[in-house]
Amino acid sequence: MRDFLRVLGLAKRHGAWILLAVTSMVVVAVATVFAFNLARPIYDQVLRSSSSVGTTLELPTSGVVAALDGFADRAEQALQGWVGESRVAILVVVLLTIVVKNLFAFLARFSSARFGLATIRDLRDRLFENLLVQTPAYFHDRSIAALVSRATNDFQLLREALAERLGDVAQDLVTVPVILVYLVSLDLRLTVATVFAAPLLFAPVVHFSRRMRARALQAQERTDEIATVIDESVRGIRAVQIFGMGRFMTDRFRLANQRQYLAGLFARAIQAANAPVMEIVGTFAALAVIAYAASQITAGGMTLGDFSAFILGAYALYNPLKRLNKFNLVLQPAVVAAGRIMEIVDAPAAVCDRPGARAVTEVGGGVRFENVSFAYRPDQWVLRGFELHLPLGSTVALVGGSGAGKSTVVQLIPRFFDVQEGAVSVGGHDVRDLTLASLRAQIGLVTQEHLLFDDTVRSNIVCGREGISDGAVEAAATAADASEFIRGLPAGYDTVIGEGGVKLSGGQRQRLAIARAVIQDPPILILDEATSSLDPESETQIWRALDRFTHHRTILVIAHRLATIRRADLIAVLEDGRVAELGNHDELIAADGQYRRMVEMQELS
């Protein structure tokens, strides 16, 4: 519940709408009670004539009760003095009251929905912004589909509670005290009896809310499971089909779907039982109140008009209590959703700017790893005492077997992770002493994962940067050997390439990723298997174009092809998290070590 209240706290930004909502709710509450009081002269005139209200109340009254006593009578007398005894006039006043009430009811509902939806929008913005500052490790430990489910399905549950139901509940919370004041003015003892019956109505609320929250959590977790299975199946559709995994994935989906069905069914069973129980308990309470009122009428202590007005008020009191109970069934899933959402919003960033971190506009010098040790998990070292210097303007290639630590080295330079021991420096600055934004602005990264978005070719190259001319975009595409295929697309640079660039071939996607790095014009360029999807001829063409671009830049290359590796000024052979050999191609061949064996094996293959 604490997280749900924190979500409500975000609504403070929209105070004007909250004030409008509350003001409108007060007007609605007063108009509601005023309409009840209009029923007294109507009933008394139409059904029977009655003497003025007598009272059988002999209980000692407080100052508050004394002030309320006779309030309804005075209101009725004032009304009759205004409109006389004309029933038509009274009916006109009733009509005007209903019109005013519903006008302000609209304002109350709209303004409540307005700040509810705005609060949800603000919270979703915060969730997304916090996701963007998390390290890759955060996403390695979580299902992406489950995160998407929280950002969509869980927000829908919050929306139902905040934007669709909360306004009505707030209106009820404002109306109930006003009705109680009015009922006390009619008959204190009858009001006390009515109020004491209320706990009977709330007993089912307490019982059902506990069960509902547990079932809501189960249902939302099962929805995450369904989203995960769908995501894995669609992303891996080729593997599913080629390996005949259709039945296996179908069984997984049906199991998750059945579990979600059962969790939802149990939750609906609780909801279905709630209304009948409330109805039964409410009927017993109403019969008790009516029996007492009948005895008062018989004894002459209450007129039929008073009784009619009281019943209308009591019924209006019962309906809010009933709606509060129904809202509770919506609230419990929303409380669970708020907790799941705030878990993401509150997740601390494992890598962030240090206090006093400096922003740099350019870095001179190369990249240096000094006695670096790093582990993704405790005591499982990927790098241990790692030492490497990438001189300014040089091209350094990393080679080694799987698990040697090549990709880890790449991820430490832009601080996707922080080292546990040692230091990584860029231009003589420890990367931890620089702001993340300024550090990463100095680094261009191209990986074999392509990292393209469902947008136009132009937008994927520009990548959110402002002030980039069409000429610069085309020059970057030419440098990446991409201009020819782009011109052949239906809308050229304005062609939408689909999610992940699905409308392009693997080689085309890789060329766009390279063009994006070129237009960034970074002093440090990291190419992690950047040309792995290209044929040797295309790779040669791209490197020729990049030769002009890479002048005076520090380049780190991870590659397996000998032609790419031989171009490097320096080759570092990694083994067990350390640099086992270091030198240029000719030097390492002459050393007759691991690098030479790797080259010979590749030539044989």
N, C-alpha and C positions, 0 to 999 in steps of 0.2 A: 504493500500500500504506500510505503514511503516514496517509491519511485513514481507512482501515479501522482502523488501530491507534488513531487518535483516537476512533473510535466505540467501540472496546473499552474505552477509558479511561473512558467514561461509566459503565461497569458498576461502578466503584469505589463508587458510591453504594449499591450493593446487596451490600456486603461480607459480610453474614451468610449470604446465599444462596450466595455464592461459596465461603465457608468450608465450608458444609454439602456443597456439590457436591464440593469437593476431598477432604474427609474421606471421603465415601462412595466416591469413586473409588479412594482408597487401600485401603479395605476390600475393594472388588471385585477390585482387582489382587492383593492378598494371598490372597484366597479362590480366585482363579483358579489361582495357582501351587500353593496347597495341594491343590486338586483334582487337578492334574497329578501331584503326588507320591504321591497315593493310588493312582494307576494302577500304580506300581512293584510293590507286593506283590501286587496282583491279577494282573498279568501273570505275575509270577514263580511264583505258586502255581498258577494255572490252566493256563498254557501249558507251563512247564518249571521245574525246580528249578535253581538256579544258585548258584555260589559267590559269595561276597561280591565286591563290585565291585573289579576290578583296574584299574590305570591304566597306560597306556603312555606317559603324559606325562613327558617328560624335560626340558622347558623350565624354565629358572629361574623361580621364582615370586616375585612381589612379596608384601609383607605383606598386601595386600588379597586377592590370589588365595589365599594360604595360609589366610586366615581363612575364605574361602568353600569351600575344598577340604573335601569330606566333609560339607558342610552337608546335602545331600539324604540322605546315609546316616544321619546323626544324626536327621533329621526322621522318616525311615522307621522307625528303631529305636524312637524315642519313641512313634510311632503304634502300632507293634506291641505295645509294652509296655503301652499304654493299652487297646487293644481285643483284644489277644492275636492268635491266628492265625485267628480267626473271619472268614470271608468276609462273613457276614451283618453282623457288626459294622462291618466296613470299608464295606460298601455303605450302612449307615445313616449313617455319618459322611459319606460322599460325598453322600448325599441332604441332610443338614443343611447341608453346605457350600454346595451349590447353592442351597438356600432362602435362606441368609444372603446369598450373593452377589447373588441376584436382587432381594432386598429392598433392599439398598443400591444396586443398579443402578437401581431405580426412583427412589430418593431422588436419585441423581446426575443422572438424566435430567430429573426434574421440577424440581429446583433450578436446573439449567443452563438449562432452558427458561424458568423464572421470571425469572432475571436477564437472559436474552437478550431476552425480550419486554418487560420493563420498560425496558431500555436503548433499544429501538426506540421505545417509547412516549415516553420522555424526549426522544429525538432529534427525533421528529416534532413534539412540542410546541415545541421550540426553532426548528425550521424555520418553523412557522406563525407563531410570535411575531415572528420576524425579517421575514417577509413583510409583517406588518402595520405595520412601521415604515418600509417603503420608500416612496419618493415615487412619484407616478404615472408619472414618467419611466422608472422601473425596469420597469414593466409594459408601457410603450409599446415597449420594446426587446426584449421577450420574448413568446413565445407562451404565452397563459394555459393552453392545453391541455397544452403541454409541461411547465409548472410543476406542473399537476395530476398528470401522468404521473409526475413525479419523486416527488411526495408519496404516490403509491399504488404504481405498478409497481416503482419502485426500492426502496421499503421492503419489498415482498414478496420481492425478491431478498436483501435484508439479513436478512429474517426467516428465510428458508430456511437461510442460513449460520449465523446466530447462535442462533436458537431451536430449530432442528430438527437441525442437523448438528454444531455446535460442541461440544455436550456429549459426543457419542460420540467426537469427535476428542480432546478433552481427556482422556477416559477412556483412550483408546489411548496418549496421551503419558505418562500415569501408569503404565499397565500394562507398557509396553515395557521400562522400566528394571528393574522387578521381575522380569520374565521373563528378562531378560538375566542378572541376578544368579543366578537359579535355574539357567539353562543353563550358566553358568560353573562352578557347583558340581558339575554332572554331568560335563562334559568341556570343558576350556578350548579345546583345539585345534579341536574340532567347533564350538564357539561362535564362535571367530574366523573359521572358514570361513563360517559362516552370516552373520556380520556383514559380512564382505567381499563377500558376494553382494548385500547391500542396495543399494549404489550402482547396481547394474544395474537394480534396480527403480525407483530415483529418476530415472534418465536420461530415461525417457518423461515423467515429471512435469514436468521442466524444459522439455522440448521442447513439450509440449502446453499448458502454462500460458501461454506467450508468445502462442501462436496463439489460445488461448481468450479471453484478455483483449481482444485486438483485435476478435474476432468479437462478444464480448459488448457492447462499446461500440457497434458498428454496429447490433446488434439493438435496443438500448435507444434509440438515436437514431431508428431506423425506427419504433419504437413511438410516440415523440413525434410523428412525422409523421402517423401514423394518427390519433392523438388530436386533432391540430390540424385535420385535414380533417373529422372527425366534428363537432367543436365548431363550425367555421365553417358547415358545412352545416345543422346543427340550429338554430343561432342565426339564420341567414339563410334559413330554409326558405321564407319568402314570396318573397324575391328569387329563390331557386333555382327555384321553381315558376313564378313569373310571367314570368321571363326565359328559361324553357326551358333552364336550366343543368344539368338532371338528368344528361345524358350527360357533360358537362364535369366535373362533380363526381364522377361515377362513375369516369371515367377517372383522375382525380387519386387517388381512393381506391384503385383497383385497382393503380396504379403504386406507391403507398406500401405497400400490402399485399403486393405481389409482392416488393418490396425487403426488407420485414421477413421474408417467408417465406424468401428466399435467405440472408439473414444468419442466421436461425435454423437453416436447414438445414445451413449450413457449420459452425455451432457444434455441432449434433448429430452431424455427421460426425466431428468431433474427439472428442466424447465416446464415440461408438461405436467408434472405433479404439483408444481408450485401454485398455479392458478386455482385448481380445485380446492387445495387445502386452504388457501386464502379465502375462497368463497364460503367454504363451510364455517370456518372460524368467524368470518365477518358476519355471516347470517346469525349465528348464535349471539354475537355482540349486539347486532341491530335489533333482534327480537327483545333482548333484555331492556334496551333503551326505549323501544316503542311501548313495552308493557308499563314501564314507569311513567312515560308521558301520558298514556291512556288513563292511568289512575289520577294524574294531575288534572286532566280535562274533566273527568267525572267529578272531581272534588271542587271544580271551579277555579283551580289555581292557574289555569292556562287557557287561552282562547284557541279556537281551531286555527286562526290565522297565525298565532304564535307557534303552534305545533307545526304547521306547514312550513313556516320559515325555518324552524329549528331542523326539521327533517331535511330540507334542502341544504342547509348548512352542514349538517352531519354527513349527508351523502357527498357533498363537496369535500368534506374532510376525509372521508373514506377513500375517495378516488385518488387523491394524492398519495395516500399511504399505499394503495394498491400499485400505483405507478412507481413509487419508490422501490417496492419489492421487485417489480419487473426490471427496473433499472439495475438492481443489484445483480440480476442474472446476466446483464450486459456488462456490468462493471467488473465482474470477476475475471472474464477473459481479457478485458482491457488492462486490469492490474497486472496480470501475467505478461501481457504484451509490453507494457511499460517497463517491467523489469528486464525483459529480454532486449528491448531497445536501449535502455540506459546502460546495459552491460557493454554495448558497443560504444555508446557515446562517452562512457567513462574510461574506456580502455586507454591506459597510458601509452604514449609513443615510446618504443624502446630506444629510438634514436631521435634526438631533438637538439635544438640549439643550446649550447652552454650559456650560462650567464656571462655577458661580456663578449660573446662571439662577434668576430669582425666580419664585415661584408667586404669582399674584394671584387674589383672590376676586371682585373687581369692577373695572371700568375706568371712569374718568370721562373725559369728553372724547370727541372723535370719532376718525376715522381719517385719517391724513395720509400721502401719498406725496411724498417729497422727492427730486427729481432722480434718479428711479429708472431704471436701465437693466437690461434683462433679456433673455437669449437662451437658448433651449432647446439650441441648438447653437452652437459657437464662431463668432463673427463674423456670426451671423444674428440681428440684434437685432429683438425683437418690440416692446419698449418702449425708448425712448431719451430720457433727460432728462425723464421723465414726472413731472408735478406735479399733485396733486389733493388737496383737503381736503374731507372729509365731516364737517360740523359735528355735534356731539352732538344727537341727536333729529331730525336731518334725513333726508329721503328723497332720494337722489341716483340719477339714472338715467344709465346709460352707453348711448350709441348710436353707430353707426358701421358701416361696411361690413365684410364678412367679412375676417378677418385683421387688423383694426385693433388688436386687443389687448384686447378687452373681457373675454374669459374668463381671460386671463392675469392681469389686474388682480384678478379675483375669487380666483384661486388663490394670490396672494401674501399676502393678508391672514391666512389661517390657516397660512401657511408650508408649503403643499404643495411650494413651491419657495422658495429663497432668492435674493434679488436679487444681481446681480454688482456693481452700483454703486448708491449712494444708500441710502435707508432707508425702511421702512414702519413707522409707529408707530401704536399703539392706546392712546388715553388718555394720550398723552405718553410712552409706553414703546416703545422699539424692540422689535419683535416678537421679534428674536433674543435679547433679554435676558430674555425670559419663558420659563418652561417650556412645552413644547408642550401638555401636558395642560391647564394652567390657561388658556393662550391660547385653545385651541379650545373650552373650556367657555364662553367668552364669545361664541361665534359660532354662529349657526344658519344652515344652508345648505340651500337647496332648489334642485335642478337639474332640467333636463328629462329626466335619465336615471332618475329615480324612486328608485333605490337601495333597493328593497324585498327582503325575505328570505322564504324558504319557512317561514313561521311564521304565527301568528294575527294578526288585525288588531290586537288589543291589544298584542301583543309588538312589532309593527312601529311602533306609535305610541310606546310606552314606550322602546323601543330600549335595553334593558339597564339602565335606571335603576331603582334600588330606592326603595321608599317612595312610589310614585305611586298615588294613590287612583283608584278607578273614576270618581269624580266629575270628577277632573282630566282623565282620559282622554276622557270624554264631552264636557267643555267644550272641549278641544282639537279634537275631531272636529267640534263645532258651529262653532267659529271657522273651520275649514277647509271648511265646507259639506259635511261627509262623514257626519254622523250619520244622515241619512235613508237613504242607500244601505246603510250598515252595518247598520241595523236590518232591512233587507230581505234580508240574507245568511242562509244556512241556520242558522248558529250565532251570528249577530250578531258581537260583538267577539271571539268565540272561533273564528271561521271561519279555517281555514288557507287562505292565498291563493295558494300555489304558488310555484315558483321565480321570482323577479323580479316577483311579483304577477301571474302569468300568468292567473289566474282572474278578474282585474278588468279593466275597460276602462282605456284610457289616462287618461281624466279622473279615474276613481276612484283610480288609482294616484297621480296627482299630488295629489289631495286628501289622501291619507294621508301623503304626503311633507311637505305643508304642516302637517298636524296634528302631525307629529313635531317640526317646528321650533317650533311654538307651545308644546308642552308643555315644551320645553327652557327656555323663557323667557329667551332670550339678550338681552344689551344691544345686540348687533350682529346684524342679520339680512341675509343675502345671498340674493337671489332671482334665479337665473340661468335665465331663460325658465321661471319656475316655473308660469306659467299658460298656457303655449303649447298644452297639450292640451285646454284648456277653450273652450267656446263663449263669445261675448261676454257673454251674460246670466249664465252661471255665474261668469265672471271678475269681473263687477261685484259679484255677491253675496259672493264671497270677499273682495274688497277692502273692502267695507263691514264685514264681520266683522273683517278684519285692522286696520281703522282703530282699533278699540278696543284691539287687542292691541299695535299698533305705537307707541302713544303713548310719548314719551320714549325711543324706541329709534333707533339709527342704522341706516338701511336703504340697502342698495345694490341697485339693480335693473338687470338687463339684460333688455330687452324690445324687441319690434319694433312692437307694437300702439300706436297713437297714444293710445288711451284710457289705457293703463297709463303711458305716458311723461308725459302731461300732468299726472298726479297728483304728480309729483316736485317737490320744492322747488328742486332744482338739476338741470340736464341738462348732461352733459359729452359733447361730440361728439369721438370719437377718430378720428384719421387718422394713419397711418404711425407708430403708437406714441407719439403725443403728443396732448394736449388741444388740438384746433383751435378749439373754441368752448365757452363756458361761460356759463350763465345759466338763467333759468326759461323756460317755454314762450313766453310773450309777448315776452320780451326777445330770444330767439333768432329768433322770427318777424320781429320788427322789424329785426333785424340783416341780414336778407336774405342769409343765407349758406347753408352746406351743410345745416344743419338744416331750414331752410325748404324747400329743394328736396326733402329726404327726406319731409317732411310732405305736400307737394303731390303727389308721386308716389304716396304711400300713399292719399291722398284720391281720386286719379284711378282707382286700382285698386279 
